[in-house]
Amino acid sequence: MHFIWPELLWLLLLIPLLVVGYIRALRRKRTAVVRYSSLNLIRPALGPGHRIRRHIPPALLLCALTMVLLGTARPSARISLPADYLTLVMAMDVSRSMLAEDVPPSRIVAAQQAAKSFLQELPGHVRVAVVSFASNAQLVQGVTDQKDALLAAIDGFQLQRGTATGSGLLVALNTLLPESAIDLESVLYGAEFKSGSLVAQGGLAGRSLDQRPAPGAAEAAKPVPVGSYTAGAVILLSDGRRTTGPDPVEVAKWAASKGVRVYTVAFGTPNGFIPGLEGFSFYARVDEEALQKVAETTGAEFFRATNASDLANIYQHLSTKFTLERRDTEITALLAALAGVLALLAMGLSMRWFRH
């Protein structure tokens, strides 16, 4: 918890002063009591616990005043609240390696089932888009809150050769941030990414990801804190190593500069095997290191799923994350309400116990 106006916390010094005043008032009353020959005459009339009861209403009023004084400093706490209207982009690997049967009945079927369950559990305020990638990437379903359309898009996946993880991430980011004006055609088909550089090579007319064509947009292009974008996120699932297209780690650096989180899921066992595909058999291993780096760079989380149950649990975890978000919220009204309840309770007990 922190306070927007912490200097007003000095008002809490009034509390010990009031306690001292209350104790002095009790001592003055003792000097004015009527003397009885025996306390046995008044104890039955006072009832059990009278000595404690008489201090309870003042103590409650003191707590109420403490809540009020804390409220004047405008406290703020990080609590879980329903997320605002947001957009998720699911980027899913549809390379031939998804035919591996180490996750029965196959990786692609298990991934489709888990993704559809995830979509059905999302609340209405979350919109979703679906991107698929293999040797290239494409938007198979634009941003929508129509779950039937999203489920149909996932059912319609067509497996292809190659794994262009970076291309899939680029298309997902362009879908989430259309105002960024990424020249996808030049970047994906006319540019090569090298060690920290996003600049197109070979004299082509491609743009770097950090360039914007619109005049006067330099201010909007300034980097923002990592993970600060709260209107949406990307979920990237892959089961193999990149074989073509941009380096996903370089693309993740650009996403981080925009504050976008990219949650990554490595799907499949370390020794996934596809027997007899087009006359050849090969192992399909996931590039966990690259996916971990993407998530780390963007301030998100990396997940590892070696079976359908793992993947379902991951999606359930993400569903909760996007339904509730933790953020700093002022709780002055909560303290004021608590103070009111304590004051009313003190008044009620006082009237009940000491009405005579």
LOVO-470717 format. One record per residue: residue in one letter; z, x, y of N, C-alpha, C in turn. Coordinates in steps of 0.05 Angstrom, whole numbers, padded with zeros to 5 digits, always signed. Example, Ala and Ser with C-alpha at 12.3 -4.5 7.8 and 13.67 -1.06 7.14 Angstrom:
<pts>
a+00156+00264-00114+00156+00246-00090+00156+00264-00066s+00142+00257-00045+00143+00273-00021+00157+00258+00001
</pts>
This chain:
<pts>
m+00000+00017-00024+00000+00000+00000+00000+00017+00025h-00015+00009+00045-00014+00023+00071-00014+00002+00093f-00008+00011+00117-00004-00008+00140-00024-00002+00162i-00036-00023+00173-00056-00020+00194-00041-00013+00220w-00018-00024+00225-00001-00017+00248+00025-00005+00239p+00025+00019+00228+00049+00030+00217+00071+00035+00237e+00064+00038+00263+00085+00043+00283+00105+00020+00285l+00097-00004+00277+00115-00027+00278+00136-00027+00256l+00134-00009+00238+00154-00007+00216+00181+00002+00228w+00181+00012+00252+00207+00019+00265+00224-00006+00268l+00212-00029+00268+00228-00054+00271+00246-00058+00247l+00240-00045+00225+00258-00048+00201+00286-00037+00206l+00289-00021+00227+00315-00011+00233+00334-00033+00241l+00323-00056+00248+00340-00079+00254+00355-00089+00230i+00345-00085+00206+00358-00095+00182+00385-00083+00177p+00388-00056+00177+00415-00045+00174+00434-00053+00196l+00424-00057+00221+00441-00066+00243+00452-00094+00238l+00434-00112+00227+00443-00139+00220+00464-00138+00198v+00460-00121+00178+00480-00119+00156+00507-00110+00167v+00507-00090+00185+00532-00082+00197+00545-00104+00213g+00529-00119+00228+00539-00142+00243+00551-00163+00225y+00538-00168+00203+00548-00189+00184+00575-00180+00172i+00578-00155+00165+00603-00145+00154+00625-00147+00175r+00619-00140+00200+00640-00142+00221+00648-00171+00225a+00629-00190+00224+00636-00218+00227+00654-00227+00205l+00650-00218+00180+00667-00226+00158+00696-00215+00162r+00698-00191+00173+00725-00179+00177+00740-00194+00199r+00726-00204+00219+00739-00219+00240+00749-00246+00229k+00734-00258+00211+00743-00283+00199+00769-00280+00184r+00771-00257+00170+00795-00253+00154+00821-00253+00171t+00819-00244+00196+00843-00244+00213+00851-00271+00222a+00833-00291+00218+00839-00318+00228+00844-00338+00205v+00848-00328+00181+00852-00347+00158+00880-00358+00159v+00884-00382+00147+00910-00395+00145+00924-00384+00121r+00950-00377+00124+00965-00366+00103+00975-00388+00084y+00972-00385+00058+00982-00404+00038+01004-00389+00022s+01022-00405+00012+01043-00393-00005+01033-00384-00031s+01011-00396-00040+00999-00388-00066+00969-00393-00065l+00953-00374-00075+00924-00377-00076+00916-00398-00097n+00934-00405-00115+00928-00425-00135+00923-00452-00123l+00931-00457-00098+00927-00482-00085+00898-00486-00076i+00884-00464-00069+00857-00467-00058+00835-00458-00077r+00841-00443-00098+00820-00433-00116+00806-00456-00130p+00820-00477-00140+00806-00500-00153+00787-00513-00134a+00794-00515-00108+00777-00529-00089+00752-00512-00083l+00754-00486-00083+00731-00469-00077+00712-00468-00100g+00721-00470-00124+00703-00469-00147+00697-00440-00155p+00687-00436-00179+00681-00409-00189+00658-00397-00174g+00660-00371-00169+00638-00357-00156+00635-00362-00127h+00655-00374-00114+00652-00380-00085+00648-00355-00069r+00662-00334-00076+00660-00309-00060+00632-00297-00061i+00618-00301-00084+00591-00291-00085+00572-00310-00072r+00576-00336-00076+00558-00356-00065+00554-00354-00035r+00576-00349-00021+00574-00350+00008+00557-00328+00019h+00552-00307+00003+00535-00285+00013+00505-00289+00005i+00500-00308-00013+00472-00311-00022+00453-00321+00000p+00460-00343+00014+00441-00352+00035+00436-00331+00057p+00457-00317+00067+00451-00295+00087+00433-00273+00075a+00437-00266+00049+00421-00246+00037+00391-00255+00035l+00387-00280+00028+00360-00291+00027+00347-00291+00055l+00362-00298+00075+00351-00297+00102+00345-00269+00111l+00361-00250+00102+00356-00222+00109+00330-00212+00095c+00326-00221+00070+00301-00214+00056+00277-00226+00070a+00280-00251+00079+00258-00265+00093+00251-00250+00119l+00272-00241+00133+00266-00226+00158+00253-00200+00152t+00260-00187+00130+00247-00162+00122+00218-00166+00117m+00211-00188+00103+00183-00195+00098+00168-00199+00124v+00181-00213+00143+00168-00217+00169+00162-00191+00184l+00182-00173+00184+00179-00148+00198+00158-00131+00184l+00157-00131+00158+00136-00117+00144+00108-00128+00150g+00107-00155+00153+00082-00168+00159+00071-00161+00187t+00089-00155+00206+00080-00148+00233+00065-00121+00233a+00070-00104+00212+00055-00079+00210+00029-00082+00196r+00022-00106+00188-00004-00112+00175-00008-00095+00150p+00007-00100+00128+00003-00085+00104-00023-00091+00090s-00034-00072+00077-00059-00075+00062-00055-00062+00034a-00064-00076+00013-00060-00066-00014-00087-00067-00029r-00090-00050-00049-00114-00050-00066-00109-00069-00089i-00122-00092-00088-00118-00112-00109-00145-00121-00120s-00144-00134-00143-00168-00144-00156-00174-00172-00145l-00199-00175-00136-00208-00201-00125-00235-00208-00136p-00243-00233-00136-00270-00240-00145-00291-00225-00129a-00311-00214-00143-00332-00198-00129-00349-00217-00112d-00360-00206-00091-00379-00221-00074-00405-00223-00089y-00424-00238-00077-00451-00241-00088-00463-00213-00091l-00472-00206-00115-00482-00179-00119-00506-00180-00138t-00521-00157-00139-00545-00155-00155-00542-00132-00174l-00548-00137-00200-00549-00116-00220-00577-00112-00229v-00584-00087-00234-00610-00081-00246-00605-00067-00273m-00615-00079-00294-00612-00068-00321-00637-00052-00328a-00635-00026-00331-00658-00009-00339-00654-00002-00368m-00672-00011-00385-00669-00007-00414-00692+00009-00426d-00684+00027-00443-00703+00044-00458-00718+00028-00479v-00745+00028-00478-00761+00014-00499-00780+00034-00512s-00771+00059-00515-00787+00080-00529-00786+00075-00559r-00804+00088-00573-00806+00083-00602-00781+00092-00617s-00765+00109-00605-00740+00118-00618-00720+00095-00621m-00724+00073-00607-00707+00049-00610-00712+00035-00636l-00732+00044-00652-00736+00033-00678-00716+00045-00699a-00702+00066-00691-00683+00078-00710-00663+00057-00721e-00657+00059-00746-00641+00040-00760-00612+00049-00764d-00604+00070-00750-00576+00079-00752-00557+00058-00741v-00567+00040-00723-00552+00017-00714-00566-00008-00725p-00556-00020-00746-00571-00041-00759-00572-00067-00742p-00593-00082-00744-00617-00077-00760-00635-00055-00748s-00633-00051-00722-00646-00028-00709-00634-00026-00681r-00639-00003-00669-00627+00000-00642-00637-00021-00622i-00663-00026-00623-00675-00045-00603-00664-00073-00607v-00661-00082-00631-00651-00109-00636-00622-00111-00628a-00606-00091-00635-00578-00091-00627-00575-00090-00596a-00591-00074-00583-00590-00072-00554-00598-00098-00541q-00618-00111-00552-00627-00137-00541-00605-00158-00544q-00592-00159-00567-00571-00179-00572-00547-00174-00553a-00539-00149-00550-00517-00143-00533-00523-00149-00503a-00547-00142-00495-00555-00148-00467-00556-00177-00461k-00566-00193-00480-00567-00222-00476-00539-00234-00475s-00521-00225-00492-00493-00235-00490-00480-00228-00464f-00486-00204-00454-00476-00195-00428-00486-00213-00406l-00511-00220-00406-00523-00237-00385-00511-00265-00386q-00506-00275-00409-00495-00302-00412-00467-00304-00402e-00452-00282-00402-00424-00282-00393-00421-00277-00364l-00442-00268-00350-00440-00262-00322-00436-00288-00306p-00419-00287-00285-00415-00310-00268-00440-00316-00251g-00440-00339-00239-00464-00348-00224-00470-00332-00199h-00450-00318-00188-00455-00304-00163-00469-00277-00168v-00473-00269-00193-00486-00244-00199-00516-00249-00206r-00534-00237-00191-00562-00238-00197-00570-00213-00212v-00591-00215-00228-00599-00193-00245-00629-00189-00245a-00637-00164-00248-00665-00157-00252-00666-00139-00277v-00689-00139-00290-00692-00123-00315-00716-00104-00312v-00711-00079-00318-00731-00058-00318-00732-00046-00346s-00757-00041-00356-00760-00027-00382-00775-00001-00377f-00769+00019-00393-00783+00044-00390-00787+00058-00417a-00810+00070-00419-00817+00087-00442-00833+00111-00430s-00859+00112-00434-00875+00133-00421-00878+00128-00391n-00875+00103-00383-00874+00095-00355-00853+00073-00352a-00850+00063-00329-00829+00043-00324-00842+00019-00310q-00831-00004-00315-00841-00028-00302-00819-00049-00298l-00822-00065-00278-00803-00087-00272-00813-00111-00289v-00797-00118-00309-00806-00140-00326-00794-00167-00317q-00773-00166-00301-00763-00191-00289-00750-00184-00263g-00760-00196-00241-00748-00192-00215-00721-00203-00212v-00708-00198-00190-00681-00207-00185-00679-00238-00186t-00662-00248-00203-00659-00277-00206-00632-00284-00217d-00624-00309-00213-00599-00318-00226-00606-00338-00248q-00631-00340-00255-00640-00357-00277-00638-00342-00304k-00618-00349-00319-00612-00334-00343-00634-00338-00365d-00647-00361-00365-00668-00365-00385-00691-00345-00380a-00698-00340-00355-00719-00321-00350-00711-00293-00357l-00686-00286-00353-00676-00259-00360-00676-00255-00390l-00667-00275-00405-00666-00273-00434-00694-00271-00445a-00713-00286-00434-00741-00284-00443-00752-00256-00438a-00745-00244-00415-00755-00217-00409-00745-00197-00429i-00720-00199-00437-00709-00181-00457-00722-00185-00484d-00726-00210-00491-00739-00216-00517-00768-00205-00518g-00780-00202-00495-00808-00194-00494-00813-00164-00492f-00793-00148-00497-00796-00119-00496-00818-00110-00516q-00835-00091-00507-00855-00079-00524-00850-00049-00525l-00846-00038-00550-00840-00010-00552-00865+00007-00548q-00860+00030-00535-00882+00049-00529-00873+00077-00534r-00892+00096-00533-00886+00124-00536-00873+00134-00510g-00858+00157-00513-00848+00171-00490-00822+00160-00480t-00808+00176-00464-00783+00167-00451-00782+00178-00423a-00787+00161-00404-00787+00169-00376-00762+00157-00363t-00739+00169-00369-00714+00159-00359-00713+00159-00329g-00722+00181-00316-00722+00182-00287-00739+00161-00274s-00762+00155-00287-00780+00134-00276-00766+00107-00278g-00753+00101-00300-00738+00076-00303-00717+00073-00281l-00703+00095-00276-00682+00094-00255-00694+00090-00228l-00717+00103-00222-00730+00099-00196-00739+00070-00192v-00751+00058-00212-00760+00030-00209-00735+00012-00205a-00713+00018-00220-00689+00002-00216-00678+00005-00188l-00678+00029-00177-00668+00033-00150-00686+00019-00129n-00712+00021-00134-00730+00008-00115-00727-00023-00116t-00719-00033-00139-00714-00062-00142-00688-00070-00128l-00668-00053-00130-00642-00058-00118-00643-00055-00088l-00658-00034-00079-00660-00027-00050-00689-00029-00041p-00701-00052-00040-00729-00054-00032-00734-00044-00004e-00714-00044+00013-00717-00035+00041-00720-00005+00042s-00715+00010+00020-00718+00039+00020-00747+00048+00021a-00765+00030+00014-00794+00035+00016-00802+00060+00000i-00793+00063-00024-00801+00085-00041-00830+00081-00049d-00846+00102-00045-00874+00101-00053-00876+00107-00083l-00871+00087-00099-00869+00091-00128-00895+00103-00140e-00917+00093-00131-00943+00103-00142-00946+00133-00139s-00939+00143-00115-00942+00172-00110-00920+00187-00124v-00896+00177-00124-00873+00191-00136-00876+00193-00166l-00883+00170-00179-00884+00169-00208-00909+00182-00219y-00932+00180-00205-00957+00189-00217-00968+00214-00202g-00957+00221-00179-00969+00243-00164-00949+00264-00156a-00924+00262-00166-00903+00281-00158-00890+00293-00182e-00880+00317-00179-00863+00330-00199-00837+00338-00186f-00816+00334-00201-00789+00340-00191-00780+00367-00201k-00771+00384-00183-00762+00411-00191-00735+00417-00177s-00718+00429-00193-00692+00440-00184-00683+00431-00157g-00674+00407-00154-00662+00397-00130-00682+00388-00109s-00708+00390-00114-00728+00381-00095-00741+00355-00104l-00743+00336-00086-00756+00311-00092-00783+00309-00078v-00795+00332-00071-00819+00332-00055-00843+00333-00074a-00863+00317-00068-00887+00317-00084-00901+00343-00083q-00913+00352-00106-00926+00378-00107-00956+00374-00109g-00971+00396-00106-01000+00395-00110-01016+00384-00087g-01004+00382-00063-01019+00373-00040-01025+00344-00040l-01012+00328-00057-01017+00299-00057-01003+00286-00035a-01010+00261-00030-00999+00247-00007-00973+00232-00014g-00960+00241-00035-00935+00229-00042-00913+00236-00022r-00891+00219-00022-00869+00223-00004-00845+00232-00020s-00827+00247-00007-00801+00252-00020-00785+00226-00019l-00765+00223-00036-00749+00199-00036-00733+00195-00011d-00728+00217+00004-00711+00215+00028-00727+00208+00052q-00754+00205+00050-00770+00199+00073-00775+00169+00074r-00776+00159+00098-00781+00130+00103-00804+00128+00122p-00823+00110+00116-00846+00107+00134-00841+00092+00159a-00820+00076+00159-00815+00059+00183-00804+00076+00206p-00815+00073+00231-00805+00088+00253-00777+00079+00261g-00761+00097+00271-00734+00090+00280-00714+00085+00257a-00721+00093+00233-00704+00088+00210-00688+00112+00202a-00687+00133+00219-00673+00158+00212-00643+00153+00208e-00632+00135+00225-00604+00130+00222-00597+00117+00196a-00614+00099+00186-00609+00085+00161-00612+00104+00137a-00627+00126+00141-00632+00145+00119-00609+00165+00116k-00589+00165+00133-00567+00183+00131-00551+00178+00105p-00543+00199+00091-00527+00194+00067-00501+00179+00073v-00492+00164+00054-00468+00148+00056-00449+00158+00034p-00423+00152+00035-00405+00160+00015-00413+00151-00013v-00409+00168-00033-00416+00162-00060-00401+00137-00070g-00416+00118-00082-00404+00094-00092-00397+00073-00072s-00406+00077-00047-00397+00058-00025-00414+00033-00024y-00437+00032-00038-00454+00008-00038-00441-00013-00056t-00433-00036-00044-00418-00056-00059-00435-00081-00066a-00460-00081-00057-00476-00105-00062-00491-00105-00088g-00488-00084-00104-00502-00083-00130-00498-00056-00144a-00510-00054-00167-00508-00029-00183-00530-00029-00204v-00534-00006-00217-00554-00003-00238-00540+00003-00264i-00549-00010-00286-00539-00003-00313-00563+00008-00328l-00561+00033-00336-00582+00048-00350-00575+00053-00379l-00591+00043-00397-00587+00048-00426-00610+00063-00437s-00603+00085-00451-00624+00102-00463-00614+00113-00490d-00633+00118-00508-00625+00129-00534-00639+00155-00540g-00653+00166-00521-00668+00191-00526-00669+00210-00503r-00683+00232-00506-00686+00252-00485-00711+00246-00469r-00709+00253-00443-00733+00249-00426-00756+00267-00436t-00779+00255-00438-00803+00270-00446-00824+00271-00425t-00821+00254-00404-00840+00254-00382-00827+00242-00358g-00841+00245-00335-00831+00232-00310-00809+00249-00296p-00799+00238-00274-00779+00252-00258-00753+00258-00274d-00739+00278-00265-00713+00285-00276-00693+00264-00267p-00680+00249-00285-00661+00228-00277-00637+00239-00261v-00629+00263-00265-00607+00275-00250-00615+00278-00221e-00640+00286-00215-00649+00289-00188-00651+00261-00175v-00660+00242-00190-00662+00214-00179-00633+00204-00173a-00614+00211-00190-00587+00203-00187-00575+00214-00161k-00583+00238-00153-00574+00249-00128-00582+00232-00104w-00607+00223-00106-00617+00205-00084-00601+00179-00084a-00597+00168-00108-00581+00143-00110-00553+00147-00099a-00541+00170-00104-00514+00176-00094-00514+00176-00063s-00536+00186-00051-00538+00187-00022-00540+00160-00010k-00547+00140-00026-00548+00112-00017-00523+00097-00024g-00504+00110-00038-00480+00097-00046-00482+00080-00071v-00504+00081-00085-00509+00064-00108-00497+00076-00133r-00482+00061-00148-00471+00070-00174-00491+00065-00196v-00494+00084-00214-00511+00081-00238-00493+00084-00263y-00487+00062-00276-00472+00063-00301-00491+00069-00324t-00485+00089-00340-00503+00097-00361-00491+00093-00389v-00508+00085-00408-00500+00080-00435-00517+00097-00454a-00505+00115-00469-00519+00130-00490-00516+00114-00516f-00539+00105-00527-00539+00087-00549-00551+00101-00574g-00536+00099-00596-00546+00111-00621-00527+00132-00632t-00531+00139-00657-00515+00160-00669-00528+00187-00665p-00513+00209-00667-00525+00236-00662-00549+00242-00681n-00549+00230-00704-00571+00237-00723-00588+00212-00729g-00594+00197-00709-00612+00174-00712-00639+00183-00724f-00649+00169-00744-00673+00178-00759-00692+00155-00762i-00718+00160-00756-00739+00140-00759-00758+00149-00782p-00756+00137-00805-00773+00146-00827-00801+00134-00826g-00821+00150-00831-00848+00141-00836-00861+00127-00813l-00855+00134-00788-00868+00122-00765-00896+00135-00761e-00918+00119-00765-00945+00129-00763-00949+00154-00780g-00938+00154-00803-00942+00177-00822-00923+00200-00817f-00906+00198-00797-00887+00220-00791-00859+00209-00790s-00840+00227-00796-00811+00220-00793-00798+00240-00774f-00780+00229-00757-00767+00247-00738-00740+00236-00730y-00724+00255-00719-00697+00248-00710-00699+00238-00681a-00681+00219-00674-00681+00207-00647-00653+00212-00636r-00650+00232-00620-00623+00239-00609-00622+00232-00579v-00599+00222-00571-00596+00215-00543-00587+00239-00527d-00596+00240-00502-00589+00262-00484-00563+00254-00468e-00540+00257-00482-00515+00248-00469-00509+00264-00444e-00516+00290-00445-00509+00307-00422-00522+00297-00396a-00547+00290-00398-00561+00280-00374-00550+00253-00364l-00544+00235-00383-00533+00209-00376-00505+00212-00364q-00489+00230-00374-00463+00235-00363-00466+00245-00334k-00485+00263-00330-00489+00274-00303-00498+00253-00283v-00515+00235-00292-00524+00213-00275-00501+00196-00266a-00484+00188-00285-00461+00171-00278-00441+00186-00260e-00436+00211-00267-00417+00227-00251-00427+00231-00222t-00453+00236-00219-00465+00241-00193-00463+00217-00175t-00465+00193-00187-00465+00168-00171-00438+00155-00169g-00417+00168-00180-00390+00156-00179-00386+00133-00197a-00402+00131-00219-00399+00109-00238-00387+00119-00264e-00391+00105-00286-00380+00111-00312-00402+00116-00333f-00396+00134-00351-00414+00139-00374-00401+00127-00399f-00417+00114-00416-00407+00102-00440-00424+00112-00464r-00411+00114-00487-00424+00122-00512-00421+00099-00532a-00444+00090-00543-00443+00068-00563-00458+00078-00587t-00444+00079-00610-00456+00087-00635-00462+00064-00654n-00454+00040-00645-00459+00017-00661-00460-00008-00644a-00468-00030-00655-00471-00055-00640-00445-00064-00628s-00423-00060-00643-00396-00069-00632-00389-00053-00608d-00394-00027-00608-00388-00010-00585-00404-00020-00561l-00429-00025-00565-00446-00034-00543-00437-00061-00531a-00429-00079-00549-00419-00105-00540-00393-00101-00523n-00376-00084-00532-00351-00079-00517-00356-00066-00490i-00376-00049-00489-00383-00036-00463-00393-00057-00444y-00411-00074-00453-00422-00095-00436-00400-00114-00427q-00381-00120-00445-00358-00137-00437-00341-00124-00416h-00337-00098-00418-00322-00083-00398-00337-00084-00371l-00363-00081-00372-00378-00081-00347-00378-00109-00335s-00379-00129-00352-00379-00157-00341-00353-00162-00326t-00330-00152-00336-00305-00155-00322-00305-00140-00296k-00317-00116-00296-00318-00099-00273-00334-00112-00250f-00356-00126-00257-00372-00138-00237-00363-00166-00229t-00345-00177-00245-00333-00203-00238-00309-00199-00219l-00293-00179-00224-00270-00173-00207-00273-00145-00196e-00268-00141-00171-00269-00114-00160-00243-00108-00145r-00235-00083-00145-00211-00075-00131-00219-00066-00103r-00206-00077-00083-00212-00069-00056-00187-00073-00039d-00187-00059-00016-00164-00061+00003-00165-00088+00016t-00143-00102+00015-00141-00129+00026-00115-00132+00041e-00116-00142+00065-00092-00147+00081-00075-00169+00068i-00049-00164+00065-00032-00184+00051-00010-00194+00070t-00016-00194+00096+00004-00204+00116+00011-00233+00110a-00010-00250+00105-00005-00278+00100+00013-00282+00075l+00009-00265+00055+00025-00267+00031+00055-00262+00037l+00060-00241+00053+00088-00235+00061+00100-00258+00078a+00083-00269+00095+00093-00291+00112+00100-00315+00095a+00084-00321+00075+00090-00343+00057+00115-00338+00042l+00119-00313+00032+00143-00306+00017+00168-00309+00035a+00165-00301+00060+00187-00303+00079+00195-00332+00083g+00175-00349+00085+00180-00378+00088+00195-00390+00065v+00186-00382+00041+00199-00392+00016+00228-00383+00015l+00234-00358+00021+00261-00347+00021+00279-00362+00041a+00268-00367+00065+00283-00380+00086+00290-00409+00077l+00271-00423+00066+00276-00450+00057+00296-00451+00034l+00294-00431+00017+00314-00429-00005+00342-00424+00005a+00344-00407+00025+00370-00401+00037+00382-00426+00050m+00365-00441+00064+00375-00466+00077+00383-00487+00056g+00367-00489+00035+00374-00509+00015+00400-00502+00000l+00404-00477-00007+00428-00469-00020+00453-00473-00002s+00449-00466+00023+00471-00469+00042+00480-00498+00045m+00460-00516+00047+00466-00545+00049+00479-00556+00024r+00470-00546+00001+00480-00556-00025+00509-00547-00030w+00514-00521-00024+00540-00510-00031+00561-00514-00009f+00553-00516+00016+00573-00516+00038+00569-00541+00056r+00559-00563+00045+00554-00587+00062+00580-00599+00072h+00602-00593+00059+00628-00604+00068+00641-00586+00089
</pts>
